[in-house]
Amino acid sequence: MTARLDRLGEWARRGWVLVAVAVLPWLVAPRLIQPDTKTDLTISPVRYLARALTAWNDHAGLGELQNQAYGYLFPMGPVFAIGQWLHVPAWMTQRVWWSLLLVVACAGVMRLTARLGLGTPQAGSVAGLAYALSARILTVLANNSIEAWPMAVAPWLVVAAVGLIDPAATRRQKLHAAAATGLLTTALGGVNAVASGTVLVLPALFLLTHSTGRRRLGWWAGGALLGALWWLIPLLVLGRYGYPFLDFIETSSLTTAVTSAPNTLRGANDWVAFILDAENHPVWQSGWVLAQTVVAILATCAVAAVGIIGIFRLRGHLARWALLSVLIGALAMVVGHDGVVGSPIAGPVRELLDGPLAPLRNVHKADPLLRLPLCLGVAVVWTAWQRCGHRRIALRRFGIGALVLVAATPVWVGRLGDAAAYEAIPASWQQAAAAVDAAADHDGGSTLVLPAARTAQFVWGKTTDEPLSALATSPIVTRAAAPLGHPGATRLLDRIDQLAASGVSQPDLAQTLTRMGITRVLVRHDVATAARALPANRVETTLARSTGFQRTGSYGTGDERIDLWDVTTPAPTSYTGAIRVAGSPESVTDLLGTGLLGADQALLLTGEHPQVVSDTARWRAYNNGVPAQLAFTPTLPGTDTSPTRVGALDLASSNDPADHTTRVFEGFTDITATSDAADPFADGYAGPTYAPWSALDGDPATAWRTADHSGTATLAFRIDPSVTVRQVTILLARGDGLALPQQVTLHVGDWSQSVAVDGHETLTFGVPAVTAGPISITIDSGHGDDSDQAPMGITEISIPGTHFGTALRLPGKVDITRQAVLLTRAAEDPATLKRQVQVTIGGSAPVRAWVTATAATRAGELTCGAAGSITVGNSRIPLSATFTSQQITDGEPVEAKPCGDGSSAEIPTGTVAVEASGGSGALVQQVVLGANPSASAGHYLVTHQGANAGWQAQAQASGRSLTAVTLDGWQQGFVLPAGVEARDVTVTFAPNTAHRIGLAIGALAVLALLVLWGCTRGPRPGRVSCSGEGEESTPEPVGSGSSVPVRSRMPAVALSALVVAVLASGLWGVAAAAVALAVPARYRGQAAAGALVLSGVLLSAFGVVDRYSFGAISGQLVSTVTLALLAARWATGDAPSAATVAPPSTPRPRPPAV
């Protein structure tokens, strides 16, 4: 009876711990919905899960491969679906899910400690709390909880693997363990395959480090494979047909920037936790607290240190497994970290993570590999103090418990949830969704949401995804942060967003939208400032001034107003004839506007035999992490390799500058600047007109401008060394938030001179007669580096006798007798468009231009030359134009009339310069050289879905397969055979079948595993030996040793410590390894823990993130000592020193084999 009461008391104490963990999420902002994982799950979970049954998502409007959406089918999706079925408020269902996650994590560790005999139930409870409240889980709980779910299941996977290391296990027991592994692998879900796959490393290592386990690895692998089939097969379909969006999201330089040794060991290794939004608010509140606050840094380091002490107390199989898991997990994150003291292989590792290993780029997902063993180590220490009979057991245990709780700092400071949580989606959104669906039922087509925003941040709160996508049943087109759709479609959406927010008439915007299948535009006015979206009022103005749009509804008022516009231009379902164009997808608007492309004609973007050569495919670098208006460099010279780097790749673009319009320089070469505000990766990006060469383009309206807060900046370039320089004039930039430097230093060859500015904008340097070559100009604010330092700049540099300028050179060769050339103004262009065209066959060609009126223009006709002029080679054609008052007000472009000698120009062969200069009353927007091309014969079916190899089309009558073709640079189309109409064709996405078959096979596999698990159940197992040789693997008794003398292992110990330390910190690691090896063996556990605690002190006192801070440098070095000591302990095998061990626990009886 007493034993039974003891067991009941034990279960009651465990139950109270689990109840406390379950209650914790309910204390986080009650009644508020957090922006966690998927907005659809809190609004329409059943619809979302139904869509997950197909690989292709046409609900996204332009279509995309669903990114692991099938993973929500279990377990997260059903939780929210049941909650909705039971009419449970969304915020409560969300808390139920969080409670489930935390309880599973905590109970798993409690069960694992009992299975391994690592301590008392109380110790297991403390370890479970340490795991469930670890930095990794709390960082993502309120924002991306599904990423923490595999970590919650991880301990249970190891519990299942324990059954396979018992030498006496029967076939039935092995089958049961394999089935349990399979079911747990099923429960991992497939939302994040890397996170799910990573935690499978834990049980795999558990078996590999055990002699019996190695022989039974096949049992485990078979079970895991069967359990993973339901998410693995759809993942293979996604990998085969998905678009390459990994090239356009975060890069390894970002994901590894925070994975220093101390951050990795304490669990603050998720890069998102260190990021601030545009208003300097943490993107993830909880993660920010854990990453940056002093208390959290010290507490997380201390908890990890306690776990390290516990790991040092282990021996045998558990020691091998725990140490190897910690080292593999830590090195997986640390080797990519490139700090002042960082890994020597960080560069190659980052290249791999940005290349073939891109799915593993978010290295913080390896955290469970070290977090689970470290938390088990906490249980070992808790129990060890009881065994040793210390007087201050209660105080020490209180200390451990307090550290575990204090480490959960975000909970106690009220910042576990997101600051932008919300009570409900505003009624205006629900009304708009109903209107959109009603219109779609009547007119078909999809709805475009403008202005675009990379994050769903609104004045009323933040959602993970666009709310309209979850509220509406009809297709919704949005520009998401991760471009999951066709890259060409994303590129075109970025262009449309900018055109729509221009505030002027866009006559061809409606036609462009209908070619995409978009028949409605929803304009939301409630986007938060932090999202950095373009102004919604300007979008309204553009639509009102442009033809083809009609406002049909308005919902809500003030900042929460939403307006719905219909696109009245008919949407085509097929095209007759095609035009081949060398350019980019966004050229469709200009082609339509200039008449080069008819509304009923197909556009084929091709580099082979184009009928039109355009300048739209610019050689530029692209930062996908910011809105499109802040994302691009100006057009770069072909020698610049920036656009080939991962993280700077342009959408729907090749890596060959020969396929793009490139920048050429006139009078100078090799221009560089230490800082420029035309760099979209710089903090002070101001636009593409502030590039270094803007100081040498001859246009006073442009300037080179610095981008950071450095007190000095240098602009350098080279001119022809045969030129003799006698004078240099520098016009400094002023106004628009700019500051004049206090001093300017000019270097010409070996000569230099510094001049005080004294408020002057123009500086003239008299230079001794020297041949120039390299020239550099340094501007100095005189204040040093200061966060309040305003940018500086140079408007123009001139050298008498030397002409400076830049132009854009179009790709390829042009036969002007057979091809047309389209030139289009972009944001980076100065008032005069300057282009170079390489002509192989010249001749007389018509010249046309489209112009917009300047602000001072009055209605009526602009006389010859007042509308600008076009110069082609030696031919100059002045322009005239006629504007109505409405066209001037709306900013609508009109076609100019050539005047003077005629409307044609004689175009020579060779490199031909084309200049389009504005006049006193107009600015040239587009220029066409050559005649309109004739469309090739043929008929094309339009799908309004992204082009993909998975699409198939068949004629219904004959069953004949149609030839696939990409239209408009992104859209799936098919060539219609003669006599076949669009309505007579069946179009299918073939991989949908493989996707569904994979889900069905996975479901059958899960059913088989359930049956197998149920049929092989036996008595609940107790503790097992973790050694194939029969020895215990729990903390060893004082004085026990290994059969191999420790001295004989010294070379291996030294080599292991050195290799790990060098991998973590390079040559500095040699010193760290030397320090580690100098520590007597009996004190290495305490030394490893002490070093980690010391690194936490250094981080909290002297800086965490800044790679140049003393805290980051010293913390990395000291934590490297911890890693080296762990490596040394692993290399010693089964022989820890007497000082680091404790007596064994009383063995529990094992149940008889069944």
N, C-alpha and C positions, 0 to 999 in steps of 0.2 A: 504493500500500500504506500509506504514511504517513497519507494522508487517511482511509483506511478505519479504520486503528487509532485515529486521533483521534476519528472518529465513534463507534467502539465504546467508547472511553474516556468520551466524553461521555454515551453512553447508560448506561454503568455507573455514572457518578456520579449521574445522574438516578435510576437504579434504586435506588441505595443510599438516596437521600433518600426515595423512596416506600416502601421497605422499613422505614425508620425510622419513618415516619409510620404505617405499617400495624401495627407492633409496639406503638406507644404505648398503644392501648386495652387490650392484654393485660397491661399493668403496673398497671391499675386494679383493685384488690381482686379478685385471681384467685379463682375458684370461687364468687364471690358474684353473685347476680342483682340487677341494679340496677332501680329502679322507673321504667323507661323506656317512655314512650308508651302502650303497651297491654299489660296483663297477659296477655290472651288469647294474644298472640303467643308467649309463653314457656311456655304451658300447653297450649293447644289451637288452634294457628294455622289448621289446616285447617277445623275447625268454624267458626271466626270468619270466615274468608274465604268459606265457603259461605253464612253468614248475610248477608254483604255483598252477595250477589246480589239481595237483595230490599230494597225501600225501607223496608218496615215491619218492625220488630223485635219480634216477639211473645215472644222469649226474655226481654225485659225485664219480663215478667209483665203489667203494665198496658198495655204497648205504647208504642212511640215511633217517630218517624222516625229512622233511623240517621244520626248526624251525620258525614257524609263517610266512613263506614266503607268504602265502595267504593274509596277512595283507597289502602287497604292491599293491593288486588289486585296492584299493581305500584308500586315494586319491593320494598318492605319485607316485605310478607306472604310472597311466595314464598321469600325468604331464610330465614325462620323455618320455613316449611313444609318446605323441603328439609332444613334442619337436623334437624327432628324425624324426617323420613323416614329420614335417615342415622343416627339415634339419637345425634346430637351433643348433649351437655349444653346446657341452655338458656343458661347463662352464656357458653359458648363461642360459640354462635350469635349472641348479643348482641354479643360482641366482634368477630365477623366482620362484622356489619353496621356497627359503628362504624369498623372498619378500611376497609371499602368506602367509607364516607362521606368519611373523611379523605383517602383516596387519590384519589378522584374530584375532590375540591376542590383538592388540591395539584397533581395532574396537569393539571387544567383550566387553572390559572393558568400552569403551565409551558408548556403548549401555546400558550396565548394570547400570552404574551410572545414566543415564537418566531414565531408567525404575524404579529405586529405589528412584529417586529424591534426590540423594546424593549431588548434587551440580550443578554448571553451566556447560555448554558445555566445557568451558575452563578447568574447574577442571577435567572433564571426559577425556579430551585430555591428561592432565598431568598424570593422573592415568594410562591411556592406555600406554603412553610412559614408565612409571615406570614398567609396567607389561611386555611389549614387550621387553624391554631392561634389564630385570631382570637377575641376575647372573645365574639362572637356565637355561634360554633360551640361553644366550650368551655362556655359558660353552659348550653346546653340538651342537650349530648351525652348525659349520663347520665340525664336526666329527660324530655326531649321531643325526641329526636333527629330525629324525622320533620320537625320544624319547621326543622331545619338542612339537610335534604336538598336542597330547592330552591336554597339558597345554594351547595351543592356543585356543582350542575349549571350554575349561572349562567355560569361562565367558558366552558363548552362551547357554550352558546347564543350567546355573542358570537363564538366561533370559527366557528360555522356562519354567522353574519351577515357575517363578513369576506369570505366568498366572493361576496357580493352587491354589494360596493362596487368590484369590479374592473371598470373600463370595458370591458375586453376580454373579459369573461366570456361564454362561449357560452351558448346556451339550455340545453344539457345541463348545464353547470356551475351555472347558476341553478336548474335543477330539482333538482340534487343538493343544493345549499345549502338549498333549501326543504324537501326531504325530510329532511335532517339536522335542520333546525329542528323539524320535526314530530315526529321520533322523540325528540328531546331534550325536547320539550314533553310527550310521552307519559311520559317517564321522570321528569318532575317529580312525578308522582303527584298525587292529588287530596285527600289527607288534610287539607291546609290550603290551600284554594283561594286565599286572599289571599296567602299566602307564595309560592305558585306563580305567581300572576298578577303579583306585584311584581317578581320577577326577570325576567319578560318585558319589563319596562320597559327594562332594560339594552340588549338587542339592538335594541329599537325606537328608543331614543335614538341608538344607534350608527349606525343607518341614517338617521334624521331629520337628523342633524347632518352628513351627507355628501351632496353634490349627486347623485352616482350612486345612493347608497343610497336617497334619497328617491324616486327614480323606480322603484325595485324593491321598495318597501315592500309592495306587493301580493303579491309572491312569498313574502315572509317571513310575512305575515299569513295567507295561505292555508295554508302549511305548519303554522304554529302552531295555527291553528284545527282542522285535521284531527287533529293530535296531541292536542289538548285535548278532543276530543269525548267520549272515554270517561269523563272525569270531569266534563265541563261539563254534559252532558245530565242525569245524575243530580243534579248540583248544582241545576239548575233545578227538578227535581222536589222536591228538599228545600226550596228556597226557596218553592215554591208551597204545599206541604202541611205544612211543619214548624211546630212550635209556637214562639212568640216567646221562646225562652230567652235571647236576647241582652239582654232587659230585666232579667234576673235574675242576671247574672254581673258581672264587673268593669266599672267605669265609666271614662269617659275621664279623670276627675279622678285616678284611680289610675294608669292606664296612662301618662299624660303627666307624672306627678309627678316622675319621675326623668329625663325626656328634656331635661335642660339641654344647652346647647351643648357643654360639655366632655365630658359623658357620652355624648352622641350621637356626637361625633367619635372618641372612643376606643373605642366599641363597647359600653360598659356601659349599655345603654338598655332592658333588659328589667325591668319592674317586679317580677316575681316574685323576681328575684335579690336584691332589697332587703328581702324580707319575712322575719320571724321567726315561728315557730309559737308555740303557747300556752306552750311551755316555753323560749322565747327561743333556739331553735335555728334556724339558717338553713333555709329551706324547700328551697333549692337551694344546696348547699355550694359548688360551683364558681363559680356566679354571685356568691355572697356574697364570696368571696375576690377576684374580679375587680372587684367594685363597691366594696369597702371597704378593702382592704389597701393600705398605702403603696406597696409594691414594684409591685403590679399597676397601681395608678393611674399611677405615674410611667412604667412601661414601656409601657403601652398608649398613653399620650399621646405618648411618644417615637416609637413605631413609626408612629403616625398622622402625626406631624410629619415624619418622614423621607418618608413617602408624599406629603405636601403639597409638600415641596421637589421631589420628582420630577415631580409634576403641573405645577408652575410651569415646569419645564424643557421640557415638551411644547409643540408648536405645531401649527397646522393642525387637521385633523379630530380627531385624538386629544385635543388640548387642549380643543376645544369639547365633545367627548363627555365626557371625564373631569370637567371642571369643572362642566358642566351636571348630570351624574349626582350628583356630590357635593353640589351645592347643592340639587337637588330632594330627594335623600334626607335631607339634614340638615334642611331646612326642613319636610319632612313630619313630622318628629318634634319639632322645636323650637317650631313655631308653636302647639302645644297646651300648651306648658309655661308654667305660671302661677306663677313664683316672685316673690320680692321684686323681682328684675330678671327680667322675663319678657316674653313676647309680648303686645302690646296686643290682639291678636285671639284670645287663648287662650280667652276666654269663648265667643264665637261658634263657634270651631273645636270646642270640647268639646261644645257643643250639637249640632253636626252629627254628631260622632262618637257621641253618645248617641242620635241620631235617624236620619236617612236614611243616614248613613255608618257605622252601627253595625258592619258587618262589618270596617271598617278601624280599629276602635277600638284594637287592639294595634299602635300605630304603629311599635314596634320592628322589625316585619317589613320595614321599609324599609331596614334596615341594609345589605343587600347593594348597594344603589345607590351608597353611598359607600365600602363596604369594598373592593370589587373595584378601582375606580380607584386608591384609596390604596395597595393592595398592588402594583399595577402601577407606581406611583410609586416604591415601594421598589426594584424592579428597575432603574428608570431611574437612581436615585442610585447603586446598586451599580456599574452599568456606567460611569456618568459619571466616577467617580473613577479608574477604570482608563484611560479615554480621556485624562484631563487629566494623567496621568503623575505623580501625587502621590507623594512619598517614602513617606508613611505609609499607602500603600494597604492593606497587610495589617492595620494597626491599625484603620483606619477600617472596613474590611469586618468585622473581628472585632467591632467595636462594633455594627454593624447586626445581624449574626448573633446576638450576645449579647442585644440588645434583643428580637429576635423570639422567642428562646427564653425569656427572662425574663418576657416578657409572658404566656407560658403558665404563670403562677404556680401555678394549681391542680394542674397535673401534678406539679410538683416538690415541693409541700408535701403531696402525698398526699390532696388533697381534690377531685379531679376527680369521683369517685364519690359516691354518697349514703351518709351515715353509717348509714342504716337498711337497707342492702342485706341480703339474706338468702341462705342456702344453698339452701333448698327450702321449698315450702309444707308446713307441718306435716301429719303423717299424720292428725291429727284432722279437718282440713278435707277431706282426700280421703275419709275414711270417711264424714263427714257428707254429702258430695256424692253418694256412692254410695247412701246411705240415702234422700236426698231424691229421687233419680231413681227408685229402686225404688218409693217411695210414690207418686210422680207417675204411674208406669206403672199402678199399681193404682187410685188414686183420682182422678187428674187434678188440675187446679188448679195454682196457683203457690205459691212459698215466699217468705214475707216474712222479711227479715233484720233483726233487732233486737239491741241498740239501734242507731238510725241514726247514722252518722258521715259527715261531709262529705268526709273524707279517709281512705283505706284505710291507716291507721297501726295497727300491731299491736305487741304486746310482742316479737314475734319478727322484725319487719321491716316495711317499707313496700312496698305494691304500688300500682300506678297506679289500679287498679280493684278492685272487690270480688272476692276470689278465687273465691267460690262461683259467680259468674256465668261464670267461665272453666272451672271444674271440672265444673259440672253441665250436663247436656243439657236438663233441664226448665226451665220459666220461673222466673226469680228476680226478686223485687221488692226493690229497694233505693232508698234516698233518696240520690241522687248530688248532688254539689256543683252541677253544671250541670243544672237541671231540664229534661231533654230531653222528658219526657212531657207529658201534658196538665196545665196549671197547676192545674186543680181537683184532679186526682189527687195532685199533689205537696203541695198544701195539706192534703188529707185525710191523707196519709202523715205529715206533720208533727204533726197532731193525734193520730194513732194512736200515734206515738212517745212523745208526752207522756203519753197515757192509759196506755200499757203500762208506763211507768216510774213510775207514780203510787204503786205499792206497795199499792194497795187494790183491792177488787173492782170490776170494770167489767162489769156483767151483759150489756151490749149490744155489747161489743167483738167477740166471736166472730161475732155476726150481721153486724156491720159488715164484718168481713173476708170473710165468705163472699159478701156482696153484691159484693165486689171480685174474686171468683174466687180468693181466697187460702185454701188449705186446710191450710197448714202454717206454723209460725213457727220460725225458727232463731234461737236466742239465743246470741250469741258473748260469751265472757268475756275475750277476749284483745285488746280494743281498747286502744290506747295512750292514756295520759292526755292527750297532746297533741291527740288528736282531739276531746276535750271531749264525748264521748258521755255519755248518761245511764247510770246504773249498771245493769249487767246483772243484778245480784242483785235489784234492785227489779223488773225485768221478770219475772224468774222468780216473784217473790212475787205480782205482779199476775195472771199466768196461772194460778198455783196457786189463787188465791182467786176467780177468775172462772169462771163456768159456760161450758161449750163448749170447754174445752181439756184435752188429755191428753198427758202426757209419754210419748214413744215411744222415746227413745234419748238417750244421752249419750256423747260422744266426747272423748277426751283428759282430762287432769286439771289441777287448779290453774288457773293463769292462762290456759292454753290450752284450757280446757274449752268444749265446744260442746254445747248441748242442743237437741233437736228435739221440737217439740210439734205434735200434730195438732189441727186445728180440727174438732170433731165436729159442729158445726151444719151441716146440709145446705146446699149452695150452690144458689141458684135459677138456672134457665135461662130463665125467663120470669116476667113479672109480670101480675097481673090488676088492672086499675084503677090510677089514679094520683092523687097528692096534689100540688097546686101550692103551693110554699113560696117566700116571700121570705126569702132567707138565703144561706148559703154551704155548700160541700160538706160541711164538718165537722159541720153540723147534723144529719146523718143519724143519728148516735149518739144525740143527745138526742131526736130525733123517734121513734126506735125505743123508747127507754127510757120515754118518756111515753105511748106508745100512740097518738100522733098519726099514726104511719106503721106500717102492718102489714108483717110480714116478706115477704108476697107482693105488696106494692104497689109501684108505681113512684114515684119521687120526681122531680118536675119543678121545678127551680129557675127561677122566673120572677118578673119584676117586675110582670107584668100579671095582675090578678085572682087574687092568691094566696089560698089557703084558710087558710094559716097564715103569720103574720108573726113572724119570729124576730129576736133581737138578735145573731145570730152573725156577720153581715157587718159587722165593726167598721171604722171609719175610722181606719186606723193606718199607720204607716210600717214598712217591713220591710227588714231587712238580711240578704240571702241569703248573705252571706259568713261567717256564723256559724251554729252549730246553732240549731234552732228555739226551744229554751228560752231563748236569748239574743238572739233576732232581732227582737222586736216592741216598739214603743212601746205605751203604754196607748192606749185609745181617745181620739182627738183631737177638738177642736171642729171643726165644719164649715168654719170660716174658715181653718184651718191647711192650707196647701198642701203640706206635706211629703210626703204620700203620692202626689203627682203627679210627683215628681222621679224621673228614671231613677236606679236604684240604691236607691230607697226604695219602689218600687211593690210593692203587695201582690199575691200570686198570685191569679189568677182574680177580679180585681176591676176595677170601672170606676173612672174618674177623677172621678166625680161624687159628692160627699158626700151628695147627696140620696138615693142608693141604699143608704146605709150607716147603721148606728147611730153617732151622733155624741155628743160630750160637750157638756153644757150646764152653765153655772156659775150659782150662786145667790148673790147678794150681791156679786159682783165680776166683772170682765171683764179682758181684755187681760193675762193673766198670762204672764210670761216669767221665765227664769232664765239666768244666764250659764253654768250647768252643771247638769246633772241626771243622776242615775244611772238614770233610766228611758229614757235615750237609747241604743238598741242600737248606735249608731255611735261612742259614747264608749268610752274605754279602761276606765272603771270602772263599766260597766253592772252593776246589782245587781238589776234586776227592774222590772216595770211599776208597782209600788206606791210608787215613789220619785220620782214626777213633781212638778213645782212645785206643782200644786194639791193635792197630798197634805197640804200644810201648812194647807189651808183647807177640808178636807172634814169636819171635826168628828169625825174618828176618830183616837183616840190611838194606834191600832195601825199607822197609816201615817205617813209623813214625807217631806218633800222632802230629798233627799240629793245632795251634790255628787259629780261623777263623775271629775274629774281631780285633779291634784295642785296646783292653784292655791291660793295662800295666801289669796285673797279670792274671794268669790262673792256675787252680788246676786240677790235675788228681788224682782220688781216686779209690781204689779197696780194696778187702778183700782177704786174703789167709787163709788157714787152721789155726785156732788159736792154734793148737798143735805144729805148726812149730816155732822153735826158730830162730829168725833173729839176725845175728851177723854182717852182712855186706850187703850193698845195693850199686850197681854200676849203675850209670845213664849215658847213652850215649846221649848227646844232639844233636839235628838235626842241620845241618848246610848246607849252600848253597841253591840254587834255591829260592832266595829272602827271605830266613829266617834270623832272627837275633838271636844271642846268648843272653840269659838273663844275667843280671848282678848278680842275686842272685837266689839260689835254696834252698828251705826249705823242709826238709823231716820230716814227722810225721810217727812214727811207734808206734801204740798204744798211750800211754801217753807221749812218748819220742819224742823230736823234735830237729832239729839242722838246722841252716842256714849257707850256705857256699857261699862265693863270687866266681863267675865263673872265672874272670880274663882271659877270652879268652880260657879256657880249654873246650874241648868237653866232656871229660870223668871225671866224679866225682865219687869218692868212699867214702861212709860214713861208718865209724866204729860205729856199734850200740851196746849198752850194751845188754847183753843176755836177750832179752825179748820175750815173746810170742806175735806174731804179731797181727792177726786179721785185723783191719783196717789200711791201709797205704795210705798216701796222699803225693803228691809232688806238691809244688807251685813254679812256675817259675815267676820271677819278672824282668821286663825290666829296672826298676829304673826310668822310664820316666813318669809314670802315664798313664792315658788314653789319647791317642794322635791319631788323624786321620792319622798321618804319621807313626805310629808304625808298623813295619814289623812283620809278624807272627813269633812265636817261636814254638819250638817243642822238642819232645824226641823221639829218634830213638829206643832205647832199654833200658829196665830195667831188671837187673838180680840180683838174690839172691842166693848165693851158697846153694846147697842142694835142690833147688826148681826148677821144670821144668814148664815153662810157654808156652802156645800155644793156638791156636784157630783152630777150624775145622767147617765144615758145615755138619749138620745132615739132611739126606734125610727124607721125610715124609713117614709114613706108614711102613708096614712090607714087607719083601721080601722073597719069596720062590725062591732061586737061581736055582732050578731045573726046574722051569716053567716060571720064569720072567727074564728079562734082566735089567741091571742098566746102565744108561747113565750119565756120568759125563762130564761137559763142563766148559772150562775156561771162566771166566768173567773178566771184567776190575778190579774188586776188588781183584782178586786172586794174591797171591805172586808167586814166581817162582815154588814152590811146591804146587800142588793141594792137599788139605787135606779134606777128606770127612769121614763121619761115616754113615754106612748102618746098619739098624736093620734087621737082618736075622733070620727068623723063621725056615727055613729048609735049611741047608747048603749042601755042597757037592763040587765036582770038577766042575769048570766052566771055559770056555775059557775066556781069557783076550786079548783085542785088544786095540790098542792106535793109535792116529794120532798125528803127530808132525810137527812142522815147523822148518826150519833151522835158526840158529843164524847168525848174520852178518859175523862172522869169518869163517863160514863153506864153504868148497870147494866142488865142484861137485864130486860125487862118493859115496862110501858106508861109513857110519859111523859104526865103529866096535861095538861089543857087549858092551853095557853100555854107549857108547858115545852119543846115542840118548835118554838117560834117562832110567828110570826104574819104574816099578809099584810094589808097596808093598801092598798086601792084607792080613791082619792079620799077620801071620808068613811067608807068601810066598812072595818072592821077585823075580820079573821077569825082567831081564835086556832087553833093547831094542836096536835094530840096525835099520838103515834106509838107503835108497839110494836116493840121490837127483840129479836132473839134474841142469845145470846152470840156465836154465829158471825158474825152480821151486824155486830155491834159490832167484833169482831176484824178482820173482812175490810174494814171500812169501806164496806159495801154500802148504797146508798141504798134507802130504803123510802118508800112513798107515805104521806104524813101524812093524818090525818083532821081535817077542819074541825070545830070544836066551837063552842059558843056559839049564836048565833041561826040558823045555817044554813051551807050550803056554797056559797052564791051571794053575789055582790056586785052592788050597783046601780052601774052604771058610767055616769057622766054624759058628755055630749059635751064637746069641747074637749080641751085638754091635760090628761091624767089622770096623776097621780103614783102610781106603784106602788112600795111598799117591802116587802121580804121580810126580816124581822128574825129572827135566830136566837134560840133560847130557851136556858135553862140547860143543856139536855141535847142539843141538836141544832142543826145548821146547815142552812139552806135551800139546796138545790142547783139546783132547777128549779121554775118556776112556770108553770102554764098557765091562761090566762083564756079562757073560752069552751068550747063543746062540741067534741068530736072531729069533724073534717070527714068528709063522705062521699066516698069515692073515686069519681072519674069513671069512666065505662065505658071499656073498651078492654083489649087485650092487647098486651104488649110483649116483644119478643125481647131478651135480654141477651147481650152479647158479652164483657164483662169486659175490653174494650180501650178505650183513650182515644178519645173522640169526635173525628172528623176528617171533613172534606169528601170525603176519598178513599174512604170506606167505601160499599159498595153491597150490597144484599141482594135476592134474587129468590126467589119461590116456585118450587120445583122443578117442580111439576105444570103451572102456568099460565104460568110465565115472567114473572109480574107483578113489577114493581119495588116494593119496600116503602118506606114513608116513614121517613126517618131522624129520630131524636130523641135528645137528650142526656139521659141518666138520671143521677140523683144528682149532677148538676153537673159530671160529667167523663166518664161512660161512654157509649160508643156503643150505642144501642139502635135498634130498628125497631118500627113499629106493625104488629102481626100482623093481617092481614085475617081476617074471620070464616071459620072452617073450616080455617085454616092453623095447623099446629103448629110449634113451634120446630125440631123435627127435620126438617121439610120445607122448610127455607129454606137457601139457599146464600149465604154471606157472603164477599165478596172485598174486598180493598183494591186498587182499580183502578190507582192509580199504580205498583204493582209492575210492571205491564206496561210502562209508559213507562220505568221504571227499567231493566228488562232490555233493552228495545229500544235504549235509549241506550248501554248497555254493549256490545251486539252491534254497533251502528253504529260505535262507537268502535273495537272490535276489528277490524272490516273496514277502517276508515280506517288503523289502524296497519299492518295487513297490506299495504295499498296503498302506504303510505309506505316500508315495508321493500323491497318490490319496486322501487319507483321509486329508492330510494337505491342498491340493488344494481345496477340497470341503468344508472345514470348515473355510476358510479364511474370515476375516472380516476387519473392519477398524483397522488401526494400533493402538495398545493400547498405552496409555500413562502411567503415573506413577500410581502405585497402592499402597494401604496401605499394610504394611507388618505385620499387627496385625489382629488377628481374632476378636478382640474386638473393632475394629474401630479406635484405637489410631494410631498416626503417629509413625514411627520407624526411622525417620530422626533424626539428632542431635537435642536434646531436648532444650527447652527454659530454661533460667536460673531460678532456683528455683523450677522446676517441680520435682515431687517426685513419689514414688511408694506407692501403697496402703498398702504395708507391711513395717512397720518401719524398718529403717536400723539397729537399735540396735538389733532387734530380729533376724537378720541374721548374727550377728557377729560370733557365733559358726561355722556356715557353711562357712563363709568367711575365718576364721582362719584355719579350717580343709582343705578347698580346697587349700589354699596357701601352707600349710604344706605338703599335699600329693604330689602336683606337684613338690615342691622344693626337697623333699626327693627322689622322683622318678628320678629327674634329677641329684642330687648331693649327695645322701646318707645323712649321718649325718651332713655333711657340709650344706646340704640343710635346716636343722633346723635353723641354724644361718641366712641363706638367707631369710627364711620365717619370722623370727623375725624382720629382718630389714625391710622387705616389709610391715609387719603389723604395724610397728612403724610409717610408713609414714601416715600423716593425709589423710583422704579419698579424700579431695579436691585436693591434689597434687599427687595422685598416678599415673595419666597418665603421668605427666611430669617426675616423678621419674622412671617409667618403661622405658620411652624413654631415659632419661639421663643415666640410668644404662647400656643400650645397647650401647650407644655411648661411654661410659667409657670403656666398654669391648673391643670395637674396638680399642680404644687408647692403651689399654694394649696389645692386640694381635699384633698390628703393631709395638709396641715398644719392646716387650719382647718375641715374638715367637708365632707361630701359631700351628705348627704340633707337635713338640716334647712334649710329654705328661708330661715331667718333667720340662718344661720351666715355668718361672714365668708367662709369658703371657698366656699360655694355662690354668694354674691353676687359676690365678686370673680372667681371662676372663670368665671361666666357672662359678665361684662363683658369679661374678657380674651379668652375664646374667641370672643366676638362680633367682636373685632378680626380674628381668623382668618377668620371667615366673610365679613366685609367685604372683606378682602384677596382671598379667593377670588373673590368677586363682581367685584371690580375687575379681576382677571386675566381673568376670562371676558369682560368687556366690552371689553378691549383687543384681543380677536380674536387675530390671528396674530403679535403683536409683543411678546413678552416682552423684558425687558431683557437686555443682554449678560451681566450678572453671574449670571443664573439659568439660562444654557443651557450646553450642552456640544457638542463636535464630533459629527458624525453617525457612526454605526457604519458599518463597511464593508458595502455592500449585498450581499445574497446574490442569486445568479442566480435568475431566475424560470423555472419550467418552461414549455415551450411550451403554448399553448392546445390543448385537445383538442376 
